[in-house]
């Protein structure tokens, strides 16, 4: 599965080709105890009395399905890490492409300036030729008239200053052009390295997702249902443990005006599918959702969850307010938006949609505030 084909991105190739040729939101949530109630147990089917009848086999023990769940979690986590790397490479490529275009424009202007300076120098040389090849100082010495001598002395000083200025400007322009060329070459090298990193990340993403889908495809319908139930139970257990700390008794802050707008945007995306590398409008990955939500609130933030964790202001969990971003796992590989009442909106993983979940259902690394 690749990035959303509807996602609008600047065309790096087009840009480079050009360079070369020249509420919180209104979301009704029940109390945490009911919003994230324990999943209802599902009665396992009894074994088939007749194998020849083609009935489903007995479900394997929960410990075996739990091992499958952990394996899937690991594969999707690896895919999330690679997605962050892919998004970072994509963001860097866009910046590098823009810088190369800017350098190309500077080189064109610098070359035009250098041509003008050379033309000025040529006119000065032609003028000297027309005076017999004698420098202005020599002609001044040969003058018999005191007034002509004084006038000539002033012109000589002006000419010397102009010549020195012209030489300095020529030298500086040549040095600038040399530096621009070196910078452009360095950006090209970084762009190429980023392209390789992006390709490697894409390969890892597709491999991990394919492995997860293959593993899920080996399960029968009842096994898949029980697996989904185990996932809900694990999330509920983690959420309950988080709520049992009494954390909600400490969180009383209200959303900022920008935070309300960000939550409103995220809420409007509920039900849209997760697609790695996607930033909307039809699908999102986790950081694509949060970055676009805050962009809609007039506050651009980094594209990836890792950079959101690195660059945005860190906030204590007890001080978080709707609109803040919760970063998950030690490697900051997942991000969701807090919407209040112990809940989040997130784009979870491949095969899922943008949905509401428990803020404590995953290991929290920390909280960041885009509009601190």
C-alpha positions as CSV (number, residue, x, y, z in Angstrom):
1,X,0.0,0.0,0.0
2,X,1.5,3.4,-1.0
3,X,0.9,7.0,-0.2
4,X,-2.6,8.4,-0.9
5,X,-2.8,9.2,-4.6
6,X,-5.0,12.2,-3.7
7,X,-2.4,13.7,-1.4
8,X,-1.2,17.0,-2.8
9,X,2.6,17.4,-2.8
10,X,4.9,19.8,-4.6
11,X,6.5,18.0,-7.6
12,X,10.2,17.8,-6.8
13,X,11.1,16.8,-10.3
14,X,9.2,19.7,-11.8
15,X,10.9,22.2,-9.6
16,X,14.3,20.8,-10.2
17,X,13.7,20.7,-14.0
18,X,12.9,24.4,-13.8
19,X,16.1,25.1,-11.9
20,X,18.2,23.2,-14.3
21,X,16.8,25.0,-17.3
22,X,17.5,28.2,-15.7
23,X,-14.2,21.7,22.3
24,X,-12.3,21.7,22.0
25,X,-14.4,20.6,19.0
26,X,-18.0,19.5,19.4
27,X,-17.3,15.8,20.2
28,X,-19.7,14.1,22.7
29,X,-17.9,11.5,24.8
30,X,-19.3,9.5,27.6
31,X,-17.5,9.2,30.9
32,X,-14.2,7.3,30.6
33,X,-15.7,4.3,32.3
34,X,-18.4,4.0,29.5
35,X,-16.5,5.5,26.6
36,X,-13.9,2.8,26.9
37,X,-15.9,0.0,28.5
38,X,-14.5,-3.5,28.7
39,X,-15.1,-5.6,25.6
40,X,-17.8,-8.1,25.9
41,X,-16.5,-11.7,26.0
42,X,-17.1,-13.7,22.9
43,X,-18.1,-17.4,23.4
44,X,-15.7,-19.6,21.6
45,X,-17.3,-21.9,19.1
46,X,-17.6,-25.6,20.1
47,X,-15.5,-28.0,18.1
48,X,-17.1,-29.5,15.0
49,X,-18.6,-32.9,15.5
50,X,-17.7,-33.9,11.9
51,X,-14.5,-32.9,10.2
52,X,-15.9,-34.1,6.9
53,X,-18.6,-31.5,7.1
54,X,-16.0,-28.7,6.6
55,X,-16.8,-26.8,9.9
56,X,-14.3,-24.4,11.5
57,X,-11.6,-25.9,13.6
58,X,-11.4,-25.2,17.3
59,X,-9.9,-21.8,18.2
60,X,-6.2,-22.0,19.4
61,X,-5.5,-21.1,23.0
62,X,-5.5,-17.3,23.7
63,X,-1.8,-17.5,24.4
64,X,-1.2,-18.5,20.8
65,X,-3.4,-15.7,19.5
66,X,-1.7,-13.3,21.9
67,X,1.6,-14.3,20.3
68,X,0.1,-13.4,16.9
69,X,-1.2,-10.1,18.3
70,X,2.3,-9.2,19.6
71,X,3.8,-10.2,16.3
72,X,1.4,-8.0,14.4
73,X,2.0,-5.1,16.8
74,X,5.8,-5.5,16.2
75,X,5.4,-5.5,12.4
76,X,3.1,-2.5,12.4
77,X,5.4,-0.7,14.8
78,X,8.3,-1.3,12.5
79,X,6.2,0.0,9.6
80,X,5.3,3.1,11.7
81,X,9.0,3.8,12.4
82,X,9.8,3.4,8.7
83,X,6.9,5.7,7.8
84,X,8.3,8.4,10.0
85,X,11.7,7.9,8.2
86,X,9.9,8.1,4.8
87,X,8.0,11.2,5.7
88,X,11.2,12.9,7.1
89,X,13.0,12.1,3.8
90,X,10.1,13.4,1.8
91,X,10.0,16.7,3.8
92,X,13.8,17.1,3.5
93,X,13.6,16.5,-0.2
94,X,11.1,19.2,-0.7
95,X,13.2,21.7,1.3
96,X,16.4,20.7,-0.6
97,X,14.6,21.0,-3.9
98,X,13.5,24.5,-3.0
99,X,17.0,25.4,-1.9
100,X,18.5,24.2,-5.1
101,X,16.0,26.3,-7.1
102,X,16.9,29.3,-5.0
103,X,20.6,28.7,-5.5
104,X,20.0,28.3,-9.2
105,X,18.3,31.7,-9.3
106,X,21.2,33.2,-7.4
107,X,23.7,31.7,-9.8
108,X,21.8,33.1,-12.8
109,X,21.7,36.6,-11.2
110,X,25.3,36.4,-10.1
111,X,26.4,35.4,-13.7
112,X,24.4,38.4,-15.1
113,X,26.1,40.7,-12.6
114,X,29.5,39.3,-13.4
115,X,28.9,39.9,-17.1
116,X,27.9,43.5,-16.4
117,X,31.0,44.1,-14.3
118,X,33.2,42.6,-17.0
119,X,31.6,44.9,-19.5
120,X,32.3,47.9,-17.3
121,X,35.9,46.7,-17.0
122,X,36.1,46.4,-20.8
123,X,34.8,49.9,-21.3
124,X,37.4,51.2,-18.9
125,X,40.2,49.4,-20.8
126,X,38.9,50.8,-24.1
127,X,38.9,54.3,-22.7
128,X,42.5,53.9,-21.7
129,X,43.3,52.7,-25.1
130,X,41.7,55.8,-26.7
131,X,44.0,58.1,-24.5
132,X,47.1,56.5,-26.0
133,X,47.4,53.7,-23.5
134,X,48.7,56.2,-20.8
135,X,47.3,55.8,-17.3
136,X,45.5,58.8,-15.9
137,X,48.4,59.6,-13.5
138,X,50.9,59.8,-16.4
139,X,48.7,62.2,-18.3
140,X,48.3,64.3,-15.1
141,X,52.1,64.7,-14.8
142,X,52.4,65.9,-18.3
143,X,49.8,68.7,-17.8
144,X,51.2,72.3,-17.8
145,X,48.1,74.0,-16.5
146,X,47.7,74.2,-12.7
147,X,43.9,74.2,-13.0
148,X,43.9,71.2,-15.3
149,X,46.3,69.6,-12.9
150,X,44.0,70.1,-9.9
151,X,40.9,69.0,-11.9
152,X,42.8,66.0,-13.2
153,X,43.9,65.0,-9.7
154,X,40.3,64.8,-8.6
155,X,39.4,62.7,-11.5
156,X,42.3,60.4,-10.9
157,X,41.3,59.8,-7.3
158,X,37.7,59.1,-8.4
159,X,38.9,56.8,-11.1
160,X,41.2,54.9,-8.7
161,X,38.4,54.5,-6.3
162,X,36.0,53.3,-9.0
163,X,38.6,50.9,-10.3
164,X,39.3,49.4,-6.9
165,X,35.6,49.2,-6.3
166,X,35.1,47.4,-9.6
167,X,37.8,44.9,-8.8
168,X,36.4,44.3,-5.3
169,X,32.9,43.7,-6.8
170,X,34.2,41.4,-9.5
171,X,36.1,39.4,-6.9
172,X,33.2,39.2,-4.5
173,X,30.8,38.2,-7.3
174,X,33.1,35.4,-8.5
175,X,33.5,34.2,-4.9
176,X,29.7,34.2,-4.4
177,X,29.2,32.2,-7.6
178,X,31.8,29.7,-6.5
179,X,30.0,29.3,-3.1
180,X,26.6,29.0,-4.7
181,X,27.9,26.3,-7.0
182,X,29.4,24.4,-4.1
183,X,26.2,24.7,-2.0
184,X,24.1,23.5,-5.0
185,X,26.4,20.5,-5.4
186,X,26.1,19.7,-1.7
187,X,22.3,19.9,-1.8
188,X,22.3,17.6,-4.8
189,X,24.3,15.1,-2.8
190,X,22.0,15.4,0.1
191,X,19.0,15.0,-2.2
192,X,20.4,11.8,-3.6
193,X,21.2,10.4,-0.2
194,X,17.6,11.3,0.9
195,X,16.2,9.6,-2.2
196,X,18.0,6.4,-1.2
197,X,16.8,6.7,2.4
198,X,13.3,7.3,1.2
199,X,13.4,4.2,-1.1
200,X,14.8,2.1,1.8
201,X,12.1,3.3,4.1
202,X,9.4,2.6,1.5
203,X,10.7,-0.9,1.0
204,X,10.7,-1.6,4.8
205,X,7.2,-0.2,5.1
206,X,5.8,-2.4,2.3
207,X,7.6,-5.5,3.6
208,X,6.3,-5.1,7.1
209,X,2.8,-4.4,6.1
210,X,2.8,-7.3,3.6
211,X,4.1,-9.6,6.4
212,X,1.4,-8.5,8.7
213,X,-1.3,-8.9,6.1
214,X,0.0,-12.4,5.2
215,X,0.0,-13.4,8.9
216,X,-3.6,-12.1,9.3
217,X,-4.7,-13.9,6.1
218,X,-3.8,-17.3,7.7
219,X,-6.4,-16.7,10.4
220,X,-10.0,-17.9,10.1
221,X,-12.9,-15.6,10.6
222,X,-13.4,-16.7,14.3
223,X,-9.7,-16.3,15.0
224,X,-9.7,-12.8,13.5
225,X,-12.7,-11.9,15.7
226,X,-11.0,-13.3,18.8
227,X,-7.8,-11.5,17.9
228,X,-9.6,-8.2,17.5
229,X,-11.2,-8.9,20.9
230,X,-7.8,-9.4,22.5
231,X,-6.6,-6.1,21.0
232,X,-9.6,-4.3,22.5
233,X,-9.0,-6.0,25.9
234,X,-5.3,-5.0,25.9
235,X,-6.2,-1.4,25.0
236,X,-8.9,-1.3,27.7
237,X,-6.5,-2.7,30.3
238,X,-3.9,-0.1,29.6
239,X,-6.5,2.7,29.5
240,X,-8.0,1.5,32.8
241,X,-4.6,1.4,34.5
242,X,-3.9,4.9,33.2
243,X,-7.2,6.3,34.5
244,X,-6.8,4.5,37.8
245,X,-3.8,6.7,38.5
246,X,-6.4,9.5,39.0
247,X,-4.8,11.5,36.2
248,X,-8.2,12.9,35.0
249,X,-8.7,14.5,38.4
250,X,-5.6,16.7,37.7
251,X,-6.4,17.6,34.1
252,X,-8.7,20.7,34.1
253,X,-7.2,22.9,31.3
254,X,-9.4,24.0,28.5
255,X,-8.5,24.2,24.8
256,X,-7.0,27.3,23.3
257,X,-8.8,28.9,20.3
258,X,-6.3,27.3,17.9
259,X,-6.6,24.0,19.8
260,X,-10.4,24.0,19.3
261,X,-9.8,24.5,15.5
262,X,-7.3,21.6,15.4
263,X,-9.6,19.3,17.3
264,X,-12.5,20.3,15.0
265,X,-10.4,19.4,12.0
266,X,-9.3,16.0,13.4
267,X,-12.9,15.2,14.4
268,X,-14.1,15.9,10.8
269,X,-11.7,13.2,9.6
270,X,-13.2,10.4,11.7
271,X,-13.7,7.2,9.6
272,X,-11.1,8.1,6.9
273,X,-8.6,5.3,6.3
274,X,-5.0,5.2,7.5
275,X,-2.5,5.2,4.6
276,X,1.2,5.6,5.2
277,X,2.7,8.8,3.9
278,X,-0.8,10.4,3.5
279,X,-1.7,13.9,4.6
280,X,-5.3,14.0,3.4
281,X,-7.7,15.0,2.4
282,X,-9.0,11.4,1.9
283,X,-6.6,9.5,4.1
284,X,-3.9,10.0,6.7
285,X,-1.1,8.5,8.7
286,X,-0.7,9.4,12.3
287,X,1.5,12.5,11.9
288,X,-0.2,13.5,8.7
289,X,-3.4,13.9,10.6
290,X,-1.9,15.9,13.5
291,X,0.2,18.1,11.2
292,X,-2.7,18.9,8.9
293,X,-5.0,19.5,11.9
294,X,-2.7,22.2,13.3
295,X,-2.0,23.6,9.8
296,X,-5.8,24.2,9.6
297,X,-5.6,26.1,12.8
298,X,-2.9,28.4,11.4
299,X,0.0,26.8,13.3
300,X,2.3,24.8,11.0
301,X,4.2,22.0,12.8
302,X,6.8,19.4,11.8
303,X,5.5,16.6,9.6
304,X,6.8,13.6,11.6
305,X,6.0,12.4,15.1
306,X,9.7,12.3,15.9
307,X,10.2,15.9,14.9
308,X,7.0,17.0,16.6
309,X,8.5,15.4,19.8
310,X,11.9,17.1,19.2
311,X,10.7,20.6,18.2
312,X,7.5,21.3,20.0
313,X,7.2,22.4,23.6
314,X,6.9,19.6,26.1
315,X,4.0,19.7,28.6
316,X,3.3,17.7,31.7
317,X,0.5,15.2,31.2
318,X,-1.5,16.7,34.1
319,X,-1.3,20.1,32.2
320,X,-2.4,18.9,28.8
321,X,-5.4,20.4,27.1
322,X,-7.5,19.4,24.0
323,X,-5.4,19.9,20.9
324,X,-2.2,18.9,22.5
325,X,-0.4,16.0,20.9
326,X,0.5,12.8,22.8
327,X,3.6,11.1,21.6
328,X,3.8,7.3,22.1
329,X,6.5,4.7,22.5
330,X,10.2,5.3,23.3
331,X,11.1,6.0,19.7
332,X,8.3,8.6,19.2
333,X,6.9,6.5,16.4
334,X,3.2,7.3,17.0
335,X,1.3,10.5,17.7
336,X,-2.4,11.3,18.5
337,X,-4.4,14.4,19.4
338,X,-5.8,14.7,22.9
339,X,-9.5,15.8,22.8
340,X,-10.4,15.8,26.5
341,X,-12.0,13.4,28.9
342,X,-9.2,10.9,28.6
343,X,-9.7,10.4,24.9
344,X,-7.6,10.9,21.7
345,X,-8.2,11.0,18.0
346,X,-5.7,9.1,16.0
347,X,-4.9,7.4,12.7
348,X,-3.8,4.1,14.2
349,X,-2.2,1.9,11.6
350,X,-2.8,0.2,8.2
351,X,-6.2,-1.4,7.9
352,X,-7.7,1.0,10.4
353,X,-9.5,4.3,10.2
354,X,-9.2,7.6,12.0
355,X,-10.9,6.9,15.3
356,X,-11.4,7.9,18.9
357,X,-9.4,5.9,21.5
358,X,-8.2,6.0,25.0
359,X,-5.3,8.3,25.7
360,X,-3.6,5.8,28.0
361,X,-4.2,2.8,25.7
362,X,-0.5,2.9,24.5
363,X,2.8,3.7,26.3
364,X,3.0,7.5,26.6
365,X,6.4,9.1,25.9
366,X,5.2,12.6,26.6
367,X,2.9,15.5,25.5
368,X,3.8,18.4,23.3
369,X,1.9,21.7,22.6
370,X,2.0,23.2,19.1
371,X,0.7,26.6,20.2
372,X,2.7,27.0,23.4
